[in-house]
Amino acid sequence: MAWWSATASASPGSPSPVSPSGRGPLRPGSADPGAAPAAGHPVSRREALPLDSGALRLRFEQTLEIPRDRLFRFHCDPGNLALLLERRRGFRVLRHAGGIEPGSETWVIDEFCLLPVTLGFRHVALDAPNSFEEHLVHGPFARFAHRHVFVESGASTSVIDELDVGLPWWLGGELAQRWLVAGHLRAAFEFRQRELARLVREGAIP
């Protein structure tokens, strides 16, 4: 299958600084102790790190009033992507293995610049209920690593998404990453945060 397929109310907050070097894996941060989010409302922190060695690294965070075990269990079923992103135009789950164990794969179609793109991800790490990670195995990116981190704080949970993305030179490389991909991913994850917060408020996560 070709990657080019034919076929929260939540308001993100202000960006907060992350490691200025942009080198090495991102580490989950702690929520601002001075910020007490309203029930079900995410607190978002995001920043495109310097493009060291062609890397685009993004970090998104939201805090939700739901126990970590419940939220992690929801993310353990790739089929729930269809529920989480059902309102996202052009998004569709193609197939998945029913879980996120290392070696399993999840394939989706998403829109980029109004064009459908097929993306295949292989799950590579699982540390329940703390984190899991998947890497792109099919799609237009030279690399796309997505690490999900869940940090418990009493009855609330901070969900942190860490991305390490790279485009091949023939698709625009670093310039396209900076001017197209970064904005697309920010918008996509802001939408994702709003929808996750909505599901929590509506009691749709068992």
C-alpha positions as CSV (number, residue, x, y, z in Angstrom):
1,M,0.0,0.0,0.0
2,A,1.4,3.4,-0.9
3,W,1.6,6.0,1.8
4,W,-0.1,8.4,-0.5
5,S,-3.6,6.9,-0.3
6,A,-6.2,7.1,-3.0
7,T,-8.7,6.1,-1.2
8,A,-10.6,20.1,25.6
9,S,-14.5,22.7,26.0
10,A,-10.8,22.7,26.5
11,S,-8.5,25.6,25.7
12,P,-4.7,24.9,25.3
13,G,-2.6,27.1,27.4
14,S,0.6,28.9,26.7
15,P,3.8,27.2,25.6
16,S,6.4,26.5,28.3
17,P,10.1,26.1,27.7
18,V,11.6,22.7,27.2
19,S,15.3,21.7,26.9
20,P,16.9,24.3,24.8
21,S,19.5,21.9,23.4
22,G,17.0,19.7,21.6
23,R,19.4,16.8,22.1
24,G,18.5,13.4,23.5
25,P,15.1,12.0,24.5
26,L,12.6,14.3,26.0
27,R,11.8,13.8,29.6
28,P,8.3,14.2,31.0
29,G,7.8,17.5,32.9
30,S,5.8,18.3,35.9
31,A,2.6,20.4,35.8
32,D,2.9,24.0,36.9
33,P,2.1,23.9,40.6
34,G,0.5,27.4,40.3
35,A,-1.9,26.3,37.6
36,A,-5.0,24.4,38.8
37,P,-6.9,23.3,35.7
38,A,-10.7,23.2,35.7
39,A,-12.2,19.7,35.6
40,G,-11.5,18.0,32.4
41,H,-9.6,21.0,30.9
42,P,-6.1,20.3,29.6
43,V,-3.0,22.4,30.2
44,S,-1.0,22.4,27.0
45,R,2.7,23.0,26.8
46,R,4.4,22.7,23.4
47,E,7.5,24.0,21.6
48,A,9.4,23.1,18.5
49,L,12.9,22.4,19.6
50,P,15.9,23.5,17.5
51,L,16.3,21.4,14.4
52,D,19.5,19.6,15.5
53,S,20.6,17.1,12.8
54,G,17.3,17.6,11.0
55,A,15.1,16.8,14.0
56,L,11.8,18.3,14.8
57,R,10.9,17.6,18.4
58,L,7.5,18.5,19.8
59,R,6.0,18.1,23.2
60,F,2.4,18.3,24.2
61,E,0.9,18.0,27.7
62,Q,-2.5,18.1,29.2
63,T,-3.9,17.4,32.7
64,L,-7.2,15.7,33.1
65,E,-9.2,14.8,36.2
66,I,-9.3,11.0,35.7
67,P,-7.2,8.2,37.3
68,R,-4.2,7.2,35.4
69,D,-5.1,3.5,35.2
70,R,-8.4,4.3,33.4
71,L,-6.8,6.7,31.0
72,F,-3.9,4.3,30.2
73,R,-6.3,1.4,29.6
74,F,-8.3,3.6,27.1
75,H,-5.1,4.2,25.2
76,C,-4.1,0.5,25.2
77,D,-6.8,-0.2,22.7
78,P,-5.9,1.3,19.3
79,G,-9.6,0.9,18.3
80,N,-10.3,3.8,20.6
81,L,-8.5,6.1,18.1
82,A,-11.7,5.9,16.1
83,L,-13.7,7.3,19.1
84,L,-11.0,9.9,20.0
85,L,-10.7,11.2,16.5
86,E,-14.2,10.5,15.1
87,R,-14.7,14.3,14.5
88,R,-11.4,14.8,12.7
89,R,-12.1,15.2,9.0
90,G,-10.4,12.5,6.9
91,F,-9.2,10.4,9.8
92,R,-9.9,6.6,9.7
93,V,-8.4,3.6,11.4
94,L,-7.5,1.0,8.7
95,R,-6.4,-1.9,10.9
96,H,-4.8,-2.7,14.3
97,A,-3.8,-5.7,16.3
98,G,-6.1,-5.0,19.2
99,G,-3.3,-3.9,21.6
100,I,-0.1,-2.0,21.8
101,E,2.3,-4.8,22.7
102,P,5.8,-4.3,21.1
103,G,5.7,-5.6,17.6
104,S,2.0,-5.0,17.0
105,E,1.0,-2.4,14.4
106,T,-1.7,0.2,13.9
107,W,-2.5,1.7,10.5
108,V,-4.5,4.8,9.8
109,I,-5.4,7.3,7.1
110,D,-5.1,11.0,8.0
111,E,-5.3,14.2,6.0
112,F,-2.3,16.4,5.3
113,C,-2.8,19.6,3.3
114,L,-6.3,18.2,2.4
115,L,-4.7,15.0,0.9
116,P,-5.2,11.6,2.4
117,V,-2.0,9.9,3.7
118,T,-1.7,6.3,4.9
119,L,0.4,5.9,8.0
120,G,1.6,2.7,9.6
121,F,3.0,2.5,13.1
122,R,4.7,-0.3,15.0
123,H,4.6,-0.3,18.7
124,V,8.1,-0.6,20.1
125,A,7.9,-0.1,23.9
126,L,5.4,-0.6,26.7
127,D,5.8,0.3,30.4
128,A,2.2,0.1,31.8
129,P,0.8,2.3,33.1
130,N,3.6,4.8,32.7
131,S,4.3,5.0,28.9
132,F,4.3,3.4,25.5
133,E,5.9,4.3,22.2
134,E,5.4,3.7,18.5
135,H,7.5,4.3,15.4
136,L,6.4,4.9,11.8
137,V,7.0,2.0,9.5
138,H,5.0,3.3,6.5
139,G,4.4,6.9,5.4
140,P,6.1,10.0,4.1
141,F,8.4,10.7,7.0
142,A,12.0,9.5,7.3
143,R,11.3,9.0,10.9
144,F,8.3,9.5,13.2
145,A,8.6,8.4,16.9
146,H,5.7,9.1,19.3
147,R,6.1,8.5,23.0
148,H,3.1,8.7,25.3
149,V,3.8,9.4,29.0
150,F,1.2,9.3,31.8
151,V,2.0,11.0,35.1
152,E,-0.3,10.4,38.1
153,S,-1.0,13.3,40.5
154,G,-3.7,12.3,43.0
155,A,-7.0,11.8,41.1
156,S,-5.6,13.6,38.0
157,T,-3.3,12.5,35.2
158,S,-1.0,14.4,33.0
159,V,-0.8,13.0,29.5
160,I,2.4,13.9,27.6
161,D,3.1,13.3,23.9
162,E,6.7,13.5,22.7
163,L,7.3,13.5,19.0
164,D,10.6,13.1,17.1
165,V,9.9,13.7,13.4
166,G,12.0,14.0,10.3
167,L,11.1,14.5,6.6
168,P,13.3,13.3,3.7
169,W,15.0,15.9,1.7
170,W,12.9,15.2,-1.3
171,L,9.8,16.2,0.6
172,G,11.3,19.5,1.7
173,G,13.4,18.4,4.7
174,E,13.9,20.9,7.5
175,L,12.2,23.8,5.8
176,A,9.0,21.8,5.3
177,Q,9.3,20.5,8.9
178,R,9.5,24.0,10.2
179,W,6.8,25.7,8.0
180,L,4.3,22.9,7.3
181,V,4.7,19.9,9.6
182,A,5.2,21.7,12.9
183,G,2.0,23.7,12.4
184,H,0.0,20.6,11.2
185,L,1.1,18.6,14.2
186,R,0.3,21.4,16.7
187,A,-3.2,21.7,15.3
188,A,-3.7,18.0,15.3
189,F,-2.7,17.6,18.9
190,E,-4.7,20.6,20.1
191,F,-7.7,18.9,18.4
192,R,-6.8,15.6,20.1
193,Q,-6.5,17.3,23.5
194,R,-9.9,18.9,23.1
195,E,-11.5,15.6,22.2
196,L,-9.9,13.7,25.0
197,A,-11.0,16.3,27.5
198,R,-14.5,16.0,26.0
199,L,-14.6,12.2,26.4
200,V,-13.5,12.6,30.0
201,R,-16.2,15.2,30.8
202,E,-18.9,13.0,29.1
203,G,-17.8,9.9,31.1
204,A,-17.1,8.1,27.8
205,I,-13.8,6.5,29.2
206,P,-14.8,3.6,31.5
